[in-house]
Amino acid sequence: MRGDIESALCWISVRVRVDEREEGGAAKFESRVCGRTECGEVESRSPTFPNLVQPCSPSSPSNSEHMLSSATRVGLPAARRRVVAQNLRALATTSTTSTTSLRSQPVPANRSSIPSFPGLSASAGSFRTMSSHHGESTVRPEADKVLQDIADYVHDYKIDSELAFETARLCLIDTIGCGLEALRFPDCTKLLGPVVEGTVVPNGTRVPGTNYELDPVRGAFNIGAAIRWLDFNDCFLAAEWGHPSDNLGAILAVADHLNRQGTPLSVRDLLEAMIKAHEIQGGLALLNSFNRVGLDHVVLVKVASTAVVSKLLGLNREQTVDAVSQAWVDGQSLRTYRHAPNTGPRKAWAAGDACSRAVNLALMVKKGEKGLPSVLTAKTWGFYDVLFKGKPFEFQMPYGSYIMENVLFKISFPAEFHAQTAVEASLILHHKLKELGKSAADIKSVRIRTQEAAVRIIDKQGPLDNFADRDHAINYMVAYPLIFGELTSESYNDSSAADPRIDELRAKIHCVEEKRFSVEYHDPAKRSIGNALLVELNDGTVLDEVEIEYPVGHKRRRAEGTPLLINKFKRHISYHYDEAHQKKILDVVSDAASFQKLPVKDFTDLFVKA
């Protein structure tokens, strides 16, 4: 019945914030413009008792007829119009009491004495009383603690871990190499360069592997997109996943531009900014899962980059708080582009987009833009309530240098990190098959025991549409090396994927979650990324299961992995520079002590192409 009346009167739904008191308080009526286009006057409805309504123009004797006419026009049946008429007359009688007197009347403690009307019963549940709403406070609160902690860390914390600096050096050259490798792929390069073709910015950011000279905002996008394009840069896995070296897009773009303008910045400054960006992104990722609320991890790239770039740009602590708050309020990317059926190339440039936004926001604050102190905690409108299901962030440890020291390098394969050990295992099995005189054609089934995260992210069935789809599908990343004995960036191209043997073998591969792998994945003392492959052949032979817990790029295999990481960098620069220039680059980056003293612009000049 209530729905009929609301349809007849065309009430506008208005959200009303209410303050509730104990029984015995006063009923309050909220006024608003009536929804009838031909009326335009004021009606009142009690948010506490939604069935108590003061009609518009309560003094008008013809008001009930006007409303009943509306009920007739919307086509209510005659029987229901009679009930509506009865209710409206009762409401008109009730409305002779002024709004003032209604507000002053105490709500009876005995709920049975609350007025009721035929066919217009209160909804189920208890009645509540409410106090007057006096509007939202305009007093600006103290900045959220999360914002302050980030700013304090960026400005005041001294990095004294030589392990962190050495790991950052390896991370820097590896990340630059990943960006150079991406330049061999037209889908990447078509997005790079200035917005307006031919634009050259004085003292502009140099983009490694190109001759572009860009403003730092556009430079951050270019560097960030290239770094991330092939999914071959570093990784950190926890409650949230991510690639902390994505932040280099913003850091290098700003540092290079500032250094060319005369600000003294060395590679050591670059490394310190990287360590802190890694720590902010990873620290937020340890216990807080953004993917479970549908948000992409590049929100953390934006936040971390904004923080460290703010310091590089000369912002003080308070301005850094403001800039970081702007990063949190900025519209956040959805993970849609990382998951079937919408997986696509945006996942490759999402980090570049986050880097460019970070630089832009920091520059705006430098010009005087104010921040939003309670951007996370504000009721209704803050990040927690709007995007994080009302949950505040949790932290496992204070900011330091843990993330850089424990970062994961993708050394052997350009593959989503949860599949790295699975790919390694599949190569072992490929060679085992050759020893037996067998091939992938003899495989009946492949079982992959893996972590829960891998099942959720990369366990895909059915057709794979593009490069981005394939490098996030564990059955593709396992099938390809089982057949061909390798997995390279070219393995994901359409031409490579066209081989029918790949999909035939993919259909025989299935994943199951191994609880132990899932637990140890989150264990701070282990942080393993385990996979185990069991292959059964058509003749009934079952090969020994191959289980690998830690990929080559893990801290536990750092000694084994570092020479391979250097070889990866050598391979990536070999496509762009002659042997003499390759040697020059390697000589510079290999001497850690002198390398850290090198001005940033001299470092980026090493990679400029004529």
ROPAMAR-783399 format. One record per residue (C-alpha): x, y, z; residue in three letters; residue number from 1. Coordinates in steps of 0.5 Angstrom, whole numbers, plus 500, padded with zeros to 3 digits. Each point is the difference from the previous one (the first is absolute). Example, Ala and Ser with C-alpha at 12.3 -4.5 7.8 and 13.67 -1.06 7.14 Angstrom:
# residues 2
[node [525, 491, 516], ala, 1],
[node [502, 507, 498], ser, 2],
***
This chain:
# residues 610
[node [500, 500, 500], met, 1],
[node [506, 505, 502], arg, 2],
[node [503, 498, 493], gly, 3],
[node [493, 502, 497], asp, 4],
[node [500, 507, 503], ile, 5],
[node [507, 502, 499], glu, 6],
[node [499, 498, 492], ser, 7],
[node [493, 504, 500], ala, 8],
[node [504, 506, 504], leu, 9],
[node [507, 500, 496], cys, 10],
[node [504, 501, 506], trp, 11],
[node [507, 501, 499], ile, 12],
[node [505, 496, 504], ser, 13],
[node [504, 504, 504], val, 14],
[node [505, 497, 505], arg, 15],
[node [500, 503, 506], val, 16],
[node [505, 500, 506], arg, 17],
[node [497, 499, 507], val, 18],
[node [502, 500, 507], asp, 19],
[node [497, 495, 504], glu, 20],
[node [498, 501, 507], arg, 21],
[node [496, 496, 505], glu, 22],
[node [493, 499, 500], glu, 23],
[node [496, 506, 503], gly, 24],
[node [504, 505, 495], gly, 25],
[node [496, 504, 495], ala, 26],
[node [498, 498, 493], ala, 27],
[node [503, 504, 495], lys, 28],
[node [498, 501, 493], phe, 29],
[node [504, 502, 494], glu, 30],
[node [498, 505, 495], ser, 31],
[node [501, 499, 492], arg, 32],
[node [497, 502, 494], val, 33],
[node [494, 496, 498], cys, 34],
[node [502, 495, 494], gly, 35],
[node [494, 502, 496], arg, 36],
[node [502, 504, 494], thr, 37],
[node [493, 504, 500], glu, 38],
[node [501, 502, 507], cys, 39],
[node [507, 502, 502], gly, 40],
[node [498, 501, 507], glu, 41],
[node [502, 497, 507], val, 42],
[node [498, 494, 503], glu, 43],
[node [503, 497, 507], ser, 44],
[node [502, 493, 502], arg, 45],
[node [503, 497, 506], ser, 46],
[node [506, 496, 499], pro, 47],
[node [499, 497, 507], thr, 48],
[node [493, 498, 498], phe, 49],
[node [499, 500, 492], pro, 50],
[node [493, 498, 500], asn, 51],
[node [498, 507, 504], leu, 52],
[node [500, 505, 494], val, 53],
[node [498, 507, 500], gln, 54],
[node [497, 502, 493], pro, 55],
[node [503, 506, 496], cys, 56],
[node [496, 506, 502], ser, 57],
[node [496, 497, 506], pro, 58],
[node [496, 506, 500], ser, 59],
[node [497, 499, 493], ser, 60],
[node [493, 497, 501], pro, 61],
[node [501, 497, 493], ser, 62],
[node [506, 497, 501], asn, 63],
[node [497, 493, 501], ser, 64],
[node [496, 500, 494], glu, 65],
[node [507, 502, 496], his, 66],
[node [504, 494, 503], met, 67],
[node [494, 496, 498], leu, 68],
[node [500, 502, 493], ser, 69],
[node [507, 498, 500], ser, 70],
[node [498, 493, 502], ala, 71],
[node [495, 500, 495], thr, 72],
[node [505, 502, 494], arg, 73],
[node [505, 495, 502], val, 74],
[node [494, 494, 499], gly, 75],
[node [499, 497, 507], leu, 76],
[node [494, 496, 500], pro, 77],
[node [494, 503, 503], ala, 78],
[node [500, 496, 507], ala, 79],
[node [507, 502, 501], arg, 80],
[node [498, 507, 498], arg, 81],
[node [495, 500, 506], arg, 82],
[node [505, 498, 505], val, 83],
[node [505, 505, 497], val, 84],
[node [494, 505, 501], ala, 85],
[node [499, 498, 507], gln, 86],
[node [507, 501, 502], asn, 87],
[node [501, 506, 497], leu, 88],
[node [494, 503, 503], arg, 89],
[node [503, 497, 507], ala, 90],
[node [507, 504, 498], leu, 91],
[node [497, 506, 498], ala, 92],
[node [496, 500, 507], thr, 93],
[node [507, 499, 504], thr, 94],
[node [503, 505, 496], ser, 95],
[node [496, 506, 503], thr, 96],
[node [505, 499, 506], thr, 97],
[node [506, 505, 498], ser, 98],
[node [507, 497, 499], thr, 99],
[node [502, 504, 506], thr, 100],
[node [495, 496, 505], ser, 101],
[node [502, 494, 496], leu, 102],
[node [507, 500, 502], arg, 103],
[node [498, 502, 507], ser, 104],
[node [495, 494, 502], gln, 105],
[node [504, 494, 503], pro, 106],
[node [500, 494, 497], val, 107],
[node [496, 495, 504], pro, 108],
[node [503, 495, 504], ala, 109],
[node [495, 495, 499], asn, 110],
[node [500, 499, 492], arg, 111],
[node [493, 497, 500], ser, 112],
[node [498, 508, 500], ser, 113],
[node [504, 502, 494], ile, 114],
[node [495, 502, 495], pro, 115],
[node [499, 495, 494], ser, 116],
[node [495, 500, 494], phe, 117],
[node [497, 495, 496], pro, 118],
[node [504, 496, 495], gly, 119],
[node [506, 505, 502], leu, 120],
[node [504, 496, 505], ser, 121],
[node [507, 501, 503], ala, 122],
[node [505, 496, 497], ser, 123],
[node [503, 494, 505], ala, 124],
[node [504, 501, 505], gly, 125],
[node [501, 505, 506], ser, 126],
[node [498, 507, 500], phe, 127],
[node [505, 505, 502], arg, 128],
[node [500, 507, 502], thr, 129],
[node [505, 505, 497], met, 130],
[node [503, 507, 502], ser, 131],
[node [501, 506, 495], ser, 132],
[node [506, 500, 495], his, 133],
[node [504, 506, 500], his, 134],
[node [504, 499, 494], gly, 135],
[node [507, 497, 499], glu, 136],
[node [506, 503, 504], ser, 137],
[node [504, 505, 496], thr, 138],
[node [506, 499, 504], val, 139],
[node [506, 497, 497], arg, 140],
[node [502, 494, 504], pro, 141],
[node [508, 498, 501], glu, 142],
[node [502, 496, 494], ala, 143],
[node [499, 493, 500], asp, 144],
[node [506, 496, 504], lys, 145],
[node [501, 496, 493], val, 146],
[node [502, 506, 497], leu, 147],
[node [504, 503, 505], gln, 148],
[node [504, 494, 501], asp, 149],
[node [502, 499, 492], ile, 150],
[node [502, 508, 500], ala, 151],
[node [504, 499, 507], asp, 152],
[node [504, 494, 496], tyr, 153],
[node [501, 503, 494], val, 154],
[node [503, 506, 503], his, 155],
[node [503, 498, 507], asp, 156],
[node [502, 492, 499], tyr, 157],
[node [507, 499, 498], lys, 158],
[node [502, 494, 496], ile, 159],
[node [506, 497, 503], asp, 160],
[node [499, 493, 497], ser, 161],
[node [506, 498, 495], glu, 162],
[node [496, 494, 498], leu, 163],
[node [494, 504, 498], ala, 164],
[node [505, 505, 496], phe, 165],
[node [503, 494, 496], glu, 166],
[node [493, 497, 499], thr, 167],
[node [498, 507, 497], ala, 168],
[node [506, 500, 496], arg, 169],
[node [498, 493, 497], leu, 170],
[node [493, 502, 500], cys, 171],
[node [501, 507, 496], leu, 172],
[node [504, 497, 494], ile, 173],
[node [495, 494, 500], asp, 174],
[node [494, 505, 499], thr, 175],
[node [504, 504, 495], ile, 176],
[node [501, 494, 496], gly, 177],
[node [493, 498, 500], cys, 178],
[node [498, 506, 497], gly, 179],
[node [505, 500, 495], leu, 180],
[node [498, 493, 498], glu, 181],
[node [492, 502, 500], ala, 182],
[node [502, 505, 494], leu, 183],
[node [501, 494, 495], arg, 184],
[node [492, 500, 501], phe, 185],
[node [496, 504, 495], pro, 186],
[node [494, 500, 505], asp, 187],
[node [504, 503, 505], cys, 188],
[node [504, 505, 496], thr, 189],
[node [494, 503, 497], lys, 190],
[node [498, 503, 506], leu, 191],
[node [506, 503, 502], leu, 192],
[node [503, 507, 498], gly, 193],
[node [497, 507, 501], pro, 194],
[node [492, 501, 500], val, 195],
[node [501, 505, 494], val, 196],
[node [505, 497, 495], glu, 197],
[node [507, 504, 500], gly, 198],
[node [500, 503, 506], thr, 199],
[node [506, 501, 504], val, 200],
[node [501, 503, 507], val, 201],
[node [506, 504, 502], pro, 202],
[node [503, 496, 505], asn, 203],
[node [495, 494, 499], gly, 204],
[node [500, 493, 503], thr, 205],
[node [504, 495, 496], arg, 206],
[node [497, 494, 498], val, 207],
[node [505, 494, 500], pro, 208],
[node [500, 497, 493], gly, 209],
[node [497, 506, 497], thr, 210],
[node [502, 507, 498], asn, 211],
[node [494, 503, 503], tyr, 212],
[node [500, 506, 505], glu, 213],
[node [494, 501, 504], leu, 214],
[node [497, 503, 505], asp, 215],
[node [500, 496, 507], pro, 216],
[node [493, 498, 500], val, 217],
[node [500, 497, 493], arg, 218],
[node [507, 498, 501], gly, 219],
[node [497, 496, 506], ala, 220],
[node [495, 497, 496], phe, 221],
[node [505, 498, 494], asn, 222],
[node [505, 497, 505], ile, 223],
[node [495, 496, 504], gly, 224],
[node [496, 497, 494], ala, 225],
[node [507, 498, 497], ala, 226],
[node [502, 497, 507], ile, 227],
[node [494, 496, 501], arg, 228],
[node [498, 498, 493], trp, 229],
[node [503, 493, 500], leu, 230],
[node [498, 498, 507], asp, 231],
[node [508, 499, 501], phe, 232],
[node [502, 505, 506], asn, 233],
[node [500, 498, 507], asp, 234],
[node [494, 498, 505], cys, 235],
[node [498, 500, 507], phe, 236],
[node [494, 495, 502], leu, 237],
[node [496, 500, 506], ala, 238],
[node [493, 502, 502], ala, 239],
[node [501, 504, 494], glu, 240],
[node [504, 499, 494], trp, 241],
[node [504, 505, 496], gly, 242],
[node [507, 502, 497], his, 243],
[node [503, 506, 504], pro, 244],
[node [505, 501, 494], ser, 245],
[node [494, 503, 496], asp, 246],
[node [501, 506, 505], asn, 247],
[node [507, 502, 496], leu, 248],
[node [496, 503, 494], gly, 249],
[node [498, 506, 505], ala, 250],
[node [506, 500, 504], ile, 251],
[node [505, 500, 494], leu, 252],
[node [496, 505, 496], ala, 253],
[node [500, 505, 505], val, 254],
[node [507, 499, 502], ala, 255],
[node [503, 500, 493], asp, 256],
[node [496, 507, 499], his, 257],
[node [502, 503, 506], leu, 258],
[node [507, 498, 499], asn, 259],
[node [500, 503, 493], arg, 260],
[node [497, 506, 503], gln, 261],
[node [506, 501, 505], gly, 262],
[node [498, 496, 506], thr, 263],
[node [505, 496, 503], pro, 264],
[node [498, 492, 500], leu, 265],
[node [504, 494, 499], ser, 266],
[node [499, 493, 499], val, 267],
[node [500, 499, 508], arg, 268],
[node [494, 505, 500], asp, 269],
[node [496, 496, 495], leu, 270],
[node [502, 493, 504], leu, 271],
[node [497, 503, 506], glu, 272],
[node [494, 502, 497], ala, 273],
[node [499, 494, 497], met, 274],
[node [501, 496, 507], ile, 275],
[node [495, 505, 503], lys, 276],
[node [495, 499, 495], ala, 277],
[node [501, 492, 500], his, 278],
[node [499, 501, 508], glu, 279],
[node [493, 504, 499], ile, 280],
[node [497, 496, 495], gln, 281],
[node [502, 493, 503], gly, 282],
[node [499, 502, 507], gly, 283],
[node [493, 502, 498], leu, 284],
[node [499, 493, 496], ala, 285],
[node [502, 496, 506], leu, 286],
[node [494, 499, 503], leu, 287],
[node [495, 504, 496], asn, 288],
[node [497, 497, 494], ser, 289],
[node [497, 505, 495], phe, 290],
[node [499, 494, 495], asn, 291],
[node [494, 497, 504], arg, 292],
[node [496, 507, 500], val, 293],
[node [502, 500, 492], gly, 294],
[node [505, 505, 500], leu, 295],
[node [507, 500, 496], asp, 296],
[node [506, 500, 504], his, 297],
[node [502, 506, 496], val, 298],
[node [497, 504, 505], val, 299],
[node [506, 499, 504], leu, 300],
[node [505, 502, 495], val, 301],
[node [496, 507, 500], lys, 302],
[node [500, 501, 507], val, 303],
[node [508, 497, 501], ala, 304],
[node [502, 504, 494], ser, 305],
[node [496, 507, 502], thr, 306],
[node [504, 499, 507], ala, 307],
[node [507, 500, 498], val, 308],
[node [499, 504, 494], val, 309],
[node [497, 506, 504], ser, 310],
[node [507, 499, 504], lys, 311],
[node [504, 501, 494], leu, 312],
[node [496, 506, 498], leu, 313],
[node [502, 503, 506], gly, 314],
[node [493, 500, 503], leu, 315],
[node [500, 500, 508], asn, 316],
[node [497, 495, 505], arg, 317],
[node [493, 503, 500], glu, 318],
[node [500, 501, 492], gln, 319],
[node [502, 493, 500], thr, 320],
[node [494, 498, 504], val, 321],
[node [495, 504, 495], asp, 322],
[node [503, 497, 494], ala, 323],
[node [499, 493, 503], val, 324],
[node [493, 501, 502], ser, 325],
[node [499, 503, 493], gln, 326],
[node [502, 493, 497], ala, 327],
[node [496, 496, 505], trp, 328],
[node [494, 504, 498], val, 329],
[node [501, 500, 492], asp, 330],
[node [496, 495, 496], gly, 331],
[node [503, 493, 501], gln, 332],
[node [501, 495, 495], ser, 333],
[node [496, 493, 500], leu, 334],
[node [503, 494, 499], arg, 335],
[node [495, 498, 494], thr, 336],
[node [506, 501, 495], tyr, 337],
[node [503, 494, 503], arg, 338],
[node [495, 495, 500], his, 339],
[node [496, 496, 495], ala, 340],
[node [496, 501, 496], pro, 341],
[node [503, 507, 500], asn, 342],
[node [507, 499, 500], thr, 343],
[node [504, 505, 496], gly, 344],
[node [506, 505, 499], pro, 345],
[node [498, 505, 505], arg, 346],
[node [503, 496, 505], lys, 347],
[node [506, 501, 497], ala, 348],
[node [500, 508, 500], trp, 349],
[node [496, 500, 506], ala, 350],
[node [506, 501, 505], ala, 351],
[node [502, 506, 495], gly, 352],
[node [494, 503, 501], asp, 353],
[node [501, 500, 507], ala, 354],
[node [507, 503, 500], cys, 355],
[node [497, 506, 495], ser, 356],
[node [495, 501, 505], arg, 357],
[node [504, 500, 506], ala, 358],
[node [505, 505, 497], val, 359],
[node [494, 505, 498], asn, 360],
[node [497, 500, 507], leu, 361],
[node [507, 501, 503], ala, 362],
[node [501, 506, 495], leu, 363],
[node [493, 503, 502], met, 364],
[node [501, 500, 507], val, 365],
[node [507, 503, 499], lys, 366],
[node [496, 506, 497], lys, 367],
[node [495, 500, 506], gly, 368],
[node [495, 495, 499], glu, 369],
[node [497, 498, 507], lys, 370],
[node [499, 493, 503], gly, 371],
[node [495, 496, 503], leu, 372],
[node [502, 498, 507], pro, 373],
[node [495, 495, 501], ser, 374],
[node [500, 497, 493], val, 375],
[node [500, 493, 503], leu, 376],
[node [496, 500, 506], thr, 377],
[node [494, 505, 499], ala, 378],
[node [494, 497, 501], lys, 379],
[node [496, 498, 494], thr, 380],
[node [504, 504, 495], trp, 381],
[node [507, 497, 502], gly, 382],
[node [504, 495, 496], phe, 383],
[node [499, 495, 506], tyr, 384],
[node [492, 501, 499], asp, 385],
[node [500, 501, 493], val, 386],
[node [505, 495, 497], leu, 387],
[node [502, 495, 506], phe, 388],
[node [494, 498, 503], lys, 389],
[node [501, 504, 506], gly, 390],
[node [506, 497, 502], lys, 391],
[node [506, 504, 502], pro, 392],
[node [507, 498, 498], phe, 393],
[node [504, 495, 504], glu, 394],
[node [508, 500, 500], phe, 395],
[node [505, 494, 502], gln, 396],
[node [506, 504, 501], met, 397],
[node [502, 507, 500], pro, 398],
[node [503, 503, 494], tyr, 399],
[node [508, 498, 499], gly, 400],
[node [503, 497, 494], ser, 401],
[node [497, 493, 501], tyr, 402],
[node [496, 500, 493], ile, 403],
[node [506, 502, 496], met, 404],
[node [505, 495, 504], glu, 405],
[node [494, 494, 498], asn, 406],
[node [498, 502, 493], val, 407],
[node [499, 495, 495], leu, 408],
[node [504, 500, 493], phe, 409],
[node [497, 497, 494], lys, 410],
[node [506, 497, 497], ile, 411],
[node [499, 494, 496], ser, 412],
[node [493, 502, 497], phe, 413],
[node [496, 505, 498], pro, 414],
[node [494, 497, 504], ala, 415],
[node [495, 502, 505], glu, 416],
[node [504, 499, 506], phe, 417],
[node [495, 495, 503], his, 418],
[node [502, 495, 495], ala, 419],
[node [507, 501, 500], gln, 420],
[node [502, 494, 503], thr, 421],
[node [495, 496, 496], ala, 422],
[node [503, 502, 494], val, 423],
[node [507, 498, 503], glu, 424],
[node [497, 493, 502], ala, 425],
[node [497, 499, 493], ser, 426],
[node [507, 501, 496], leu, 427],
[node [503, 495, 505], ile, 428],
[node [494, 495, 498], leu, 429],
[node [501, 502, 492], his, 430],
[node [507, 498, 501], his, 431],
[node [498, 493, 504], lys, 432],
[node [495, 499, 494], leu, 433],
[node [506, 501, 495], lys, 434],
[node [504, 495, 504], glu, 435],
[node [494, 495, 500], leu, 436],
[node [500, 501, 492], gly, 437],
[node [493, 503, 501], lys, 438],
[node [497, 507, 499], ser, 439],
[node [494, 504, 502], ala, 440],
[node [496, 496, 495], ala, 441],
[node [500, 494, 505], asp, 442],
[node [497, 504, 506], ile, 443],
[node [494, 498, 502], lys, 444],
[node [499, 505, 506], ser, 445],
[node [504, 505, 504], val, 446],
[node [498, 501, 507], arg, 447],
[node [502, 507, 503], ile, 448],
[node [500, 501, 508], arg, 449],
[node [501, 507, 501], thr, 450],
[node [498, 506, 505], gln, 451],
[node [493, 503, 501], glu, 452],
[node [502, 506, 497], ala, 453],
[node [502, 497, 493], ala, 454],
[node [494, 496, 500], val, 455],
[node [496, 507, 500], arg, 456],
[node [504, 504, 496], ile, 457],
[node [503, 495, 494], ile, 458],
[node [496, 494, 500], asp, 459],
[node [496, 501, 493], lys, 460],
[node [497, 495, 496], gln, 461],
[node [497, 502, 493], gly, 462],
[node [503, 504, 494], pro, 463],
[node [505, 505, 502], leu, 464],
[node [499, 507, 496], asp, 465],
[node [507, 503, 500], asn, 466],
[node [507, 501, 502], phe, 467],
[node [498, 503, 507], ala, 468],
[node [495, 494, 501], asp, 469],
[node [505, 495, 499], arg, 470],
[node [505, 502, 504], asp, 471],
[node [495, 500, 506], his, 472],
[node [498, 493, 498], ala, 473],
[node [504, 494, 504], ile, 474],
[node [498, 495, 496], asn, 475],
[node [503, 504, 494], tyr, 476],
[node [506, 501, 503], met, 477],
[node [501, 493, 502], val, 478],
[node [498, 497, 493], ala, 479],
[node [504, 504, 496], tyr, 480],
[node [507, 498, 503], pro, 481],
[node [498, 493, 501], leu, 482],
[node [499, 500, 492], ile, 483],
[node [506, 504, 498], phe, 484],
[node [504, 500, 506], gly, 485],
[node [500, 508, 501], glu, 486],
[node [496, 506, 502], leu, 487],
[node [502, 507, 497], thr, 488],
[node [496, 506, 499], ser, 489],
[node [499, 498, 493], glu, 490],
[node [496, 494, 502], ser, 491],
[node [494, 504, 502], tyr, 492],
[node [500, 503, 493], asn, 493],
[node [494, 498, 495], asp, 494],
[node [504, 496, 496], ser, 495],
[node [503, 496, 505], ser, 496],
[node [493, 499, 503], ala, 497],
[node [497, 497, 494], ala, 498],
[node [504, 494, 500], asp, 499],
[node [494, 495, 502], pro, 500],
[node [504, 495, 504], arg, 501],
[node [500, 506, 506], ile, 502],
[node [493, 500, 501], asp, 503],
[node [499, 492, 499], glu, 504],
[node [505, 500, 506], leu, 505],
[node [497, 505, 504], arg, 506],
[node [493, 496, 500], ala, 507],
[node [504, 495, 504], lys, 508],
[node [503, 504, 505], ile, 509],
[node [496, 502, 507], his, 510],
[node [502, 503, 506], cys, 511],
[node [498, 498, 507], val, 512],
[node [502, 505, 506], glu, 513],
[node [505, 497, 505], glu, 514],
[node [499, 503, 507], lys, 515],
[node [507, 499, 502], arg, 516],
[node [502, 505, 494], phe, 517],
[node [495, 505, 502], ser, 518],
[node [502, 500, 507], val, 519],
[node [507, 501, 499], glu, 520],
[node [499, 505, 494], tyr, 521],
[node [497, 505, 506], his, 522],
[node [506, 497, 505], asp, 523],
[node [504, 506, 501], pro, 524],
[node [506, 496, 502], ala, 525],
[node [499, 496, 493], lys, 526],
[node [496, 504, 495], arg, 527],
[node [500, 494, 495], ser, 528],
[node [497, 499, 493], ile, 529],
[node [499, 493, 500], gly, 530],
[node [498, 495, 494], asn, 531],
[node [500, 493, 499], ala, 532],
[node [499, 497, 493], leu, 533],
[node [498, 492, 499], leu, 534],
[node [500, 498, 493], val, 535],
[node [496, 493, 498], glu, 536],
[node [501, 497, 493], leu, 537],
[node [496, 497, 495], asn, 538],
[node [503, 493, 502], asp, 539],
[node [498, 501, 507], gly, 540],
[node [507, 502, 502], thr, 541],
[node [500, 505, 506], val, 542],
[node [507, 504, 500], leu, 543],
[node [503, 502, 507], asp, 544],
[node [496, 507, 502], glu, 545],
[node [505, 506, 500], val, 546],
[node [499, 505, 505], glu, 547],
[node [503, 507, 501], ile, 548],
[node [499, 504, 506], glu, 549],
[node [504, 506, 498], tyr, 550],
[node [501, 503, 493], pro, 551],
[node [507, 502, 498], val, 552],
[node [499, 508, 502], gly, 553],
[node [498, 498, 507], his, 554],
[node [504, 503, 506], lys, 555],
[node [502, 493, 502], arg, 556],
[node [503, 499, 493], arg, 557],
[node [503, 507, 499], arg, 558],
[node [507, 497, 499], ala, 559],
[node [498, 495, 495], glu, 560],
[node [496, 506, 496], gly, 561],
[node [504, 506, 500], thr, 562],
[node [505, 497, 495], pro, 563],
[node [493, 498, 496], leu, 564],
[node [497, 507, 501], leu, 565],
[node [507, 504, 497], ile, 566],
[node [499, 495, 494], asn, 567],
[node [493, 502, 499], lys, 568],
[node [502, 507, 500], phe, 569],
[node [505, 499, 495], lys, 570],
[node [495, 497, 496], arg, 571],
[node [496, 505, 500], his, 572],
[node [505, 506, 498], ile, 573],
[node [503, 496, 495], ser, 574],
[node [494, 501, 495], tyr, 575],
[node [501, 508, 501], his, 576],
[node [507, 501, 500], tyr, 577],
[node [507, 498, 496], asp, 578],
[node [505, 496, 504], glu, 579],
[node [504, 506, 502], ala, 580],
[node [494, 504, 503], his, 581],
[node [498, 493, 504], gln, 582],
[node [507, 500, 503], lys, 583],
[node [499, 507, 502], lys, 584],
[node [493, 499, 503], ile, 585],
[node [503, 494, 504], leu, 586],
[node [506, 503, 503], asp, 587],
[node [496, 506, 503], val, 588],
[node [495, 496, 503], val, 589],
[node [504, 494, 503], ser, 590],
[node [505, 505, 504], asp, 591],
[node [495, 501, 506], ala, 592],
[node [504, 505, 503], ala, 593],
[node [501, 505, 494], ser, 594],
[node [493, 498, 497], phe, 595],
[node [496, 503, 507], gln, 596],
[node [504, 507, 499], lys, 597],
[node [498, 500, 492], leu, 598],
[node [495, 506, 499], pro, 599],
[node [494, 498, 498], val, 600],
[node [500, 503, 493], lys, 601],
[node [506, 497, 498], asp, 602],
[node [497, 493, 502], phe, 603],
[node [494, 501, 496], thr, 604],
[node [505, 503, 494], asp, 605],
[node [503, 493, 500], leu, 606],
[node [493, 498, 497], phe, 607],
[node [498, 505, 495], val, 608],
[node [500, 498, 493], lys, 609],
[node [502, 505, 494], ala, 610],
***
